[in-house]
Amino acid sequence: MSWAKRLLVSLPFVMALTLNILTVAAVRLHWYREHIYGYCFLFATPWAWLLDRILLFGNVHNRWFAPLIGYVVILWIPATLYSGCLWLLLVGSRMLAARHAK
């Protein structure tokens, strides 16, 4: 896999990391954080139906664990799903090109 394809597959993780850093910075620096939260939910929206059906964490009563679950569900699991879809698209296109080259 070339470096451009690797960069494309890792792009969702870079976006999730950026949103995660902005969210933490907004809380610590008392910024207007609703816009950043909106971008986080926009990032996770295409996968919301899947996350609602699969993940049943319930009500978490730990002060440190609840935000961690939020970051994982809203940012990192969708980043993994985006990256997996991009990887499957690249592998599928390579297989299709190899099939038609014969």
C-alpha positions as CSV (number, residue, x, y, z in Angstrom):
1,M,0.0,0.0,0.0
2,S,1.5,3.3,-1.0
3,W,2.0,6.2,1.5
4,A,-0.9,8.2,0.0
5,K,-3.3,5.3,0.6
6,R,-2.0,4.8,4.1
7,L,-2.5,8.6,4.7
8,L,-6.0,8.3,3.4
9,V,-6.8,5.4,5.7
10,S,-5.4,7.1,8.7
11,L,-7.2,10.4,8.0
12,P,-10.3,9.5,10.2
13,F,-8.0,8.9,13.2
14,V,-6.3,12.3,12.6
15,M,-9.8,13.9,12.5
16,A,-10.9,12.1,15.7
17,L,-7.6,13.1,17.5
18,T,-8.1,16.7,16.4
19,L,-11.7,16.8,17.6
20,N,-10.6,15.1,20.9
21,I,-7.9,17.7,21.5
22,L,-10.2,20.6,20.7
23,T,-12.9,19.2,23.0
24,V,-10.5,18.8,25.9
25,A,-9.0,22.3,25.2
26,A,-12.5,23.8,25.1
27,V,-13.4,22.4,28.4
28,R,-10.2,23.5,30.1
29,L,-10.0,27.0,28.5
30,H,-13.8,27.7,29.0
31,W,-14.4,28.2,25.2
32,Y,-17.8,28.1,23.6
33,R,-17.7,24.3,23.3
34,E,-21.1,23.6,21.8
35,H,-19.8,24.1,18.2
36,I,-17.0,21.6,18.8
37,Y,-19.5,19.1,20.3
38,G,-21.6,19.6,17.2
39,Y,-18.7,18.7,14.9
40,C,-18.1,15.6,17.1
41,F,-21.7,14.5,16.7
42,L,-21.6,15.3,13.0
43,F,-18.5,13.0,12.7
44,A,-20.4,10.2,14.4
45,T,-23.8,10.7,12.8
46,P,-23.5,8.2,9.9
47,W,-22.7,5.4,12.4
48,A,-25.3,6.4,15.0
49,W,-27.7,3.7,14.1
50,L,-25.0,1.0,14.4
51,L,-23.6,2.4,17.7
52,D,-27.1,2.6,19.2
53,R,-27.8,-1.0,18.4
54,I,-24.5,-2.5,19.4
55,L,-23.2,-0.5,22.3
56,L,-25.2,-0.8,25.5
57,F,-23.2,0.8,28.2
58,G,-26.1,2.0,30.2
59,N,-25.7,4.6,32.8
60,V,-22.1,4.9,34.0
61,H,-21.6,6.3,37.5
62,N,-17.9,6.8,37.4
63,R,-16.8,10.4,37.0
64,W,-13.7,9.5,34.9
65,F,-15.1,6.6,33.0
66,A,-18.2,8.4,31.6
67,P,-16.3,11.0,29.4
68,L,-14.0,8.3,28.3
69,I,-16.9,6.2,27.0
70,G,-18.3,9.3,25.3
71,Y,-15.0,10.0,23.5
72,V,-14.7,6.3,22.4
73,V,-18.3,6.1,21.2
74,I,-18.6,9.5,19.5
75,L,-15.0,9.8,18.1
76,W,-12.9,6.6,18.0
77,I,-15.3,3.9,17.1
78,P,-16.6,5.9,14.1
79,A,-13.0,6.7,13.1
80,T,-12.3,3.0,13.1
81,L,-15.4,2.4,11.0
82,Y,-14.5,5.1,8.5
83,S,-11.0,3.8,8.2
84,G,-12.2,0.3,7.7
85,C,-14.6,1.4,5.0
86,L,-11.8,3.3,3.2
87,W,-9.5,0.3,3.5
88,L,-12.2,-2.0,2.0
89,L,-12.8,0.4,-0.8
90,L,-9.1,0.6,-1.7
91,V,-8.7,-3.2,-1.5
92,G,-11.8,-3.8,-3.5
93,S,-10.8,-1.3,-6.2
94,R,-7.3,-3.0,-6.4
95,M,-8.9,-6.5,-6.7
96,L,-11.4,-5.2,-9.3
97,A,-8.5,-3.6,-11.3
98,A,-6.5,-6.8,-11.1
99,R,-9.5,-8.9,-12.3
100,H,-10.0,-6.6,-15.3
101,A,-6.3,-6.5,-16.2
102,K,-6.3,-10.2,-17.0
